[in-house]
């Protein structure tokens, strides 16, 4: 049993999130065969603005070990878009009620104990209980084959049939999704064995395609 706490982030946490990204980028560059985060996307200012925007809207959560930050995850009901505001997920997939996750990072000091999987399982529970979404989705860096394998190990399936349009330099065009409610045969990790969740306002994640939960229902280790 661990004593981590998952807390909703604020703008005051901007530098801590950036530090997690920088640490992960350094590790990827030196240890993995991928160009993920070698350069900020879409550029340095835009990358920083995206992080600040997610924090300002209450979409980003930080996993803390006392005062130290062990990891982070961002959840969103709005589907991701590229630099030209082109949706990343194909139009025929858009009507499906889904919760999108991104920037799932575990600090290197805390790697290998299952915190990434636990945060994903928490997000899946939020999807069903807070938004009645049936799917959990993530767009993964296109060239990071090792990360693709990781998400497949977390019960995500790659949507090869999506026939993506040409996106403007968007680097994460490997689309993965999994049912928010796992089949009974799947052995999941109970995130409560890793952390407790401090109260937060999930409603800050604006419900862009379904204004109420009932309407929605109708439509790293």
Phi, psi and omega per residue, in radians:
X1 nan 2.269 3.130
X2 -1.854 2.918 -3.067
X3 -2.124 0.619 3.086
X4 -1.302 2.758 3.084
X5 -2.240 2.300 3.070
X6 -1.708 2.104 -3.079
X7 -2.224 2.544 3.096
X8 -1.205 2.338 -3.087
X9 -1.404 2.855 3.053
X10 -2.316 3.044 3.123
X11 -1.041 -0.425 3.114
X12 -1.165 -0.265 -3.126
X13 -1.637 0.119 -3.043
X14 -0.963 -0.861 -3.076
X15 -1.160 -0.572 3.123
X16 -1.182 -0.673 3.078
X17 -1.154 -0.760 3.105
X18 -1.038 -0.680 -3.128
X19 -1.155 -0.676 3.065
X20 -1.078 -0.742 3.123
X21 -1.116 -0.784 -3.133
X22 -1.085 -0.752 3.138
X23 -1.097 -0.759 3.131
X24 -1.137 -0.700 3.135
X25 -1.107 -0.737 3.116
X26 -1.093 -0.740 -3.135
X27 -1.152 -0.738 3.118
X28 -1.101 -0.725 -3.100
X29 -1.143 -0.637 -3.059
X30 -1.653 -0.312 -3.004
X31 -2.107 -0.299 -3.028
X32 -2.222 2.667 3.130
X33 -1.549 1.268 -3.130
X34 -2.709 2.679 3.069
X35 -1.729 0.269 -3.109
X36 -0.997 2.253 3.093
X37 1.058 0.294 3.043
X38 -1.088 -0.580 3.029
X39 -2.277 2.460 3.119
X40 -1.147 2.495 3.127
X41 -2.009 2.419 -0.057
X42 -1.338 -0.384 2.993
X43 -2.806 -3.128 -3.052
X44 -1.045 -0.823 -3.120
X45 -1.165 -0.747 -3.136
X46 -1.139 -0.677 3.106
X47 -1.075 -0.802 3.140
X48 -1.133 -0.705 3.132
X49 -1.101 -0.667 -3.142
X50 -1.119 -0.719 3.112
X51 -1.149 -0.796 -3.138
X52 -1.115 -0.687 3.139
X53 -1.101 -0.749 3.120
X54 -1.134 -0.685 3.099
X55 -1.173 -0.742 -3.105
X56 -1.113 -0.558 -3.125
X57 -1.611 0.087 3.087
X58 1.298 0.372 -3.101
X59 -1.552 -0.374 -3.064
X60 -1.741 2.332 3.134
X61 -2.073 2.560 3.128
X62 -2.068 2.357 3.091
X63 -1.656 2.101 -3.027
X64 -2.013 2.507 3.013
X65 -2.004 1.515 -2.945
X66 1.157 -2.288 3.110
X67 -1.395 -0.254 -3.088
X68 -1.411 2.573 3.099
X69 -1.655 2.127 -3.125
X70 -1.686 -0.429 -3.099
X71 -3.058 3.117 3.128
X72 -2.686 2.698 3.041
X73 -2.604 2.496 3.076
X74 -2.033 2.307 3.114
X75 -2.081 2.560 -3.021
X76 -2.724 2.417 3.031
X77 -1.536 -0.226 3.104
X78 -1.533 2.299 -3.133
X79 -1.220 2.600 -3.101
X80 -1.206 2.659 3.114
X81 -2.293 2.801 3.124
X82 -1.529 -2.959 -3.068
X83 -1.121 -0.391 3.119
X84 -1.754 0.307 3.135
X85 1.143 0.402 3.062
X86 -1.456 2.181 3.131
X87 -0.997 2.403 -3.133
X88 -1.334 -0.700 3.107
X89 -1.438 2.441 -3.102
X90 -1.073 2.686 -3.054
X91 -1.007 -0.645 -3.077
X92 -1.236 -0.197 3.089
X93 -1.662 -0.314 -3.000
X94 -1.047 -0.657 -3.095
X95 -1.172 -0.272 -3.103
X96 -1.288 2.178 -3.113
X97 -1.144 2.036 -3.059
X98 -2.442 2.664 2.953
X99 -1.882 2.279 -3.101
X100 -1.763 2.397 3.088
X101 -2.075 2.649 3.105
X102 -2.749 2.955 3.099
X103 0.855 0.918 3.085
X104 -1.557 1.884 -3.022
X105 -2.336 2.402 2.995
X106 -2.073 2.290 3.110
X107 -1.043 2.538 -3.071
X108 -1.022 -0.596 3.129
X109 -1.050 -0.459 -3.047
X110 -1.904 0.195 -3.088
X111 -1.247 2.673 3.015
X112 1.545 0.052 -3.133
X113 -1.938 0.015 3.045
X114 1.706 0.265 -3.094
X115 -1.199 -0.634 3.104
X116 -1.074 -0.813 3.113
X117 -1.085 -0.689 -3.133
X118 -1.136 -0.719 3.115
X119 -1.145 -0.642 3.093
X120 -1.143 -0.685 3.112
X121 -1.169 -0.637 3.049
X122 -1.088 -0.786 3.141
X123 -1.060 -0.669 3.114
X124 -1.113 -0.670 3.108
X125 -1.180 -0.714 3.071
X126 -1.049 -0.726 -3.136
X127 -0.975 -0.791 -3.072
X128 -1.404 -0.754 -3.011
X129 -1.444 -0.619 -3.093
X130 -1.592 -0.619 -3.010
X131 -2.142 -0.081 -3.092
X132 0.946 0.591 3.046
X133 -1.407 2.527 -3.093
X134 -1.682 -0.209 -3.068
X135 -2.287 2.590 2.967
X136 -1.980 2.218 -3.031
X137 -2.230 2.649 3.050
X138 -2.616 2.428 3.011
X139 -1.766 2.157 -2.962
X140 -1.884 2.554 -3.139
X141 -0.866 2.222 -2.966
X142 -1.026 -0.687 -3.025
X143 -1.608 -0.007 -3.069
X144 -1.625 1.408 -3.084
X145 -1.084 -0.604 3.122
X146 -1.097 -0.648 3.117
X147 -1.256 -0.579 3.050
X148 -1.031 -0.786 3.141
X149 -1.100 -0.678 3.120
X150 -1.049 -0.835 -3.099
X151 -1.193 -0.565 3.031
X152 -1.091 -0.602 3.076
X153 -1.244 -0.272 3.068
X154 -1.746 0.403 3.017
X155 1.294 0.305 3.019
X156 -1.517 2.578 3.058
X157 -2.054 2.388 3.120
X158 -1.368 2.373 -3.125
X159 -1.637 1.418 -3.106
X160 -1.209 -0.415 -3.005
X161 -1.473 0.143 -2.994
X162 -1.283 -0.372 3.100
X163 0.942 1.066 -3.072
X164 -1.038 2.477 2.990
X165 -1.287 3.003 3.078
X166 -1.270 2.021 3.141
X167 -1.744 2.564 -3.030
X168 -1.258 1.562 3.057
X169 1.070 0.322 -3.082
X170 -1.264 2.158 -2.971
X171 -1.511 -0.162 -3.057
X172 -2.060 1.327 -3.077
X173 -1.830 0.234 3.017
X174 -1.627 1.890 -3.005
X175 -1.715 2.232 -3.120
X176 -2.226 2.550 3.056
X177 -2.573 2.752 3.055
X178 -2.543 2.708 3.066
X179 -1.069 2.408 3.111
X180 -1.130 -0.566 3.052
X181 -1.815 2.006 -3.089
X182 -1.273 2.541 3.047
X183 -1.011 2.663 -3.089
X184 -1.054 -0.508 -3.090
X185 -1.281 -0.269 -3.098
X186 -1.472 2.227 3.104
X187 -1.535 1.908 -3.129
X188 -1.792 2.822 3.026
X189 -1.563 2.314 3.075
X190 -1.408 1.984 -3.082
X191 -1.053 -0.387 -3.140
X192 -1.156 -0.297 3.044
X193 -1.328 -0.176 -3.103
X194 -1.955 -0.683 -3.081
X195 -2.694 2.812 2.975
X196 -1.884 2.718 -3.078
X197 -1.862 2.165 3.080
X198 -1.468 2.521 -3.047
X199 -0.949 2.436 3.097
X200 -2.610 2.968 -3.106
X201 -1.732 1.561 3.119
X202 -1.052 -0.415 -3.077
X203 -1.132 -0.232 3.057
X204 -1.113 -0.375 3.040
X205 -1.357 1.735 -2.973
X206 -1.118 2.343 -3.137
X207 -1.509 1.578 -2.984
X208 -1.322 -0.635 -3.046
X209 -1.769 -0.308 3.084
X210 -2.452 2.025 -2.945
X211 -1.272 -0.413 3.103
X212 -2.362 2.736 3.097
X213 -0.967 -0.685 -3.112
X214 -1.153 -0.636 3.090
X215 -1.149 -0.650 3.118
X216 -1.076 -0.685 -3.095
X217 -1.144 -0.575 3.141
X218 -1.335 -0.948 -3.079
X219 -0.823 nan nan
X220 nan 1.073 3.013
X221 0.916 nan nan
